[in-house]
Amino acid sequence: MNSFFSFAACAVIGLTLSSCSLGHSASDDVTSSNPAVALQAQKVVDLQRQVDAQKQAYKSRKEVVKDREQAVDNQKEQADIEKKKLEGLEQQLDGAKQNLKGVKTQAKTQ
């Protein structure tokens, strides 16, 4: 099965290269009077369209992923800010508790 795909890939590459070297595209060969040439040229044209569409789909998906990664990074930054605020408030709370202890101790001695 792999040899078939290798052969098919080589055939497509060969046709593409031969089309380029002759100065025309596979779409020009679709109207060939030779049925085998026309059929293979149509396959090349169809595959090229699929490749182009897949490239665009990949590019679009990649952009979506990039946007989502940026959104996640932004959310992480916001979470870090909230964590720092929490740590600051916890320190203030600890300080206030210590002050309360001190005030109570001082109130008992008076």
C-alpha positions as a printed NumPy array, in Angstrom:
array([[  0.   ,   0.   ,   0.   ],
       [  2.833,   2.391,   0.822],
       [  4.426,   1.724,  -2.54 ],
       [  1.159,   2.743,  -4.222],
       [  1.13 ,   6.045,  -2.365],
       [  4.799,   6.577,  -3.172],
       [  4.085,   5.884,  -6.831],
       [  1.066,   8.179,  -6.801],
       [  3.048,  10.93 ,  -5.103],
       [  5.86 ,  10.549,  -7.634],
       [  3.35 ,  10.619, -10.481],
       [  1.769,  13.809,  -9.175],
       [  5.164,  15.401,  -8.616],
       [  6.31 ,  14.243, -12.039],
       [  3.25 ,  15.692, -13.731],
       [  3.6  ,  18.905, -11.811],
       [  7.258,  19.221, -12.727],
       [  6.659,  18.323, -16.342],
       [  3.843,  20.864, -16.536],
       [  6.105,  23.532, -15.105],
       [  8.927,  22.656, -17.442],
       [  6.635,  22.839, -20.454],
       [  5.405,  26.262, -19.406],
       [  1.775,  25.375, -18.781],
       [ -0.296,  24.094, -15.899],
       [ -2.173,  20.86 , -15.396],
       [ -5.399,  22.757, -15.996],
       [ -4.221,  23.24 , -19.589],
       [ -3.904,  19.448, -19.934],
       [ -7.469,  18.808, -18.723],
       [ -8.675,  19.506, -22.256],
       [ -6.077,  17.228, -23.849],
       [ -7.228,  14.979, -26.646],
       [ -5.451,  12.122, -24.884],
       [ -7.936,  10.732, -22.315],
       [ -5.21 ,   9.454, -19.99 ],
       [ -3.519,  12.872, -19.932],
       [ -6.845,  14.643, -19.414],
       [ -7.851,  12.281, -16.593],
       [ -4.525,  12.565, -14.792],
       [ -4.476,  16.334, -15.276],
       [ -7.946,  16.544, -13.73 ],
       [ -6.69 ,  14.548, -10.718],
       [ -3.77 ,  16.965, -10.369],
       [ -6.076,  19.966, -10.573],
       [ -8.477,  18.461,  -8.033],
       [ -5.654,  17.576,  -5.638],
       [ -4.144,  21.047,  -5.996],
       [ -7.494,  22.577,  -5.044],
       [ -7.692,  20.259,  -2.021],
       [ -4.134,  21.15 ,  -1.01 ],
       [ -4.875,  24.861,  -1.339],
       [ -8.077,  24.511,   0.694],
       [ -6.276,  22.47 ,   3.353],
       [ -3.482,  25.031,   3.566],
       [ -6.071,  27.746,   4.16 ],
       [ -7.896,  25.636,   6.757],
       [ -4.601,  24.94 ,   8.525],
       [ -3.651,  28.615,   8.467],
       [ -7.051,  29.613,   9.862],
       [ -6.912,  26.971,  12.603],
       [ -3.38 ,  28.014,  13.499],
       [ -4.556,  31.624,  13.888],
       [ -7.443,  30.492,  16.105],
       [ -5.028,  28.531,  18.289],
       [ -2.701,  31.529,  18.496],
       [ -5.613,  33.753,  19.559],
       [ -6.688,  31.22 ,  22.193],
       [ -3.14 ,  30.905,  23.51 ],
       [ -2.996,  34.7  ,  23.833],
       [ -6.321,  34.675,  25.677],
       [ -5.036,  31.971,  28.044],
       [ -1.852,  33.976,  28.651],
       [ -3.969,  37.037,  29.451],
       [ -6.114,  35.015,  31.856],
       [ -2.987,  33.648,  33.55 ],
       [ -1.709,  37.199,  34.015],
       [ -5.045,  38.236,  35.511],
       [ -5.011,  35.192,  37.814],
       [ -1.472,  36.099,  38.942],
       [ -2.617,  39.649,  39.723],
       [ -5.557,  38.302,  41.741],
       [ -3.229,  35.91 ,  43.583],
       [ -0.891,  38.775,  44.518],
       [ -3.861,  40.803,  45.771],
       [ -4.963,  37.817,  47.856],
       [ -1.477,  37.383,  49.306],
       [ -1.381,  41.088,  50.188],
       [ -4.774,  40.908,  51.892],
       [ -3.724,  37.773,  53.799],
       [ -0.624,  39.591,  55.04 ],
       [ -2.763,  42.537,  56.14 ],
       [ -5.115,  40.127,  57.906],
       [ -2.214,  38.44 ,  59.714],
       [ -0.89 ,  41.849,  60.747],
       [ -4.317,  42.952,  61.954],
       [ -4.665,  39.737,  64.005],
       [ -1.267,  40.327,  65.594],
       [ -2.25 ,  43.916,  66.382],
       [ -5.517,  42.692,  67.925],
       [ -3.554,  40.276,  70.108],
       [ -1.297,  43.095,  71.184],
       [ -4.192,  45.434,  71.938],
       [ -5.916,  42.715,  74.016],
       [ -2.736,  42.015,  75.944],
       [ -2.243,  45.703,  76.589],
       [ -5.907,  46.099,  77.65 ],
       [ -5.542,  43.28 ,  80.224],
       [ -2.536,  44.875,  81.829],
       [ -4.281,  48.196,  82.341]])
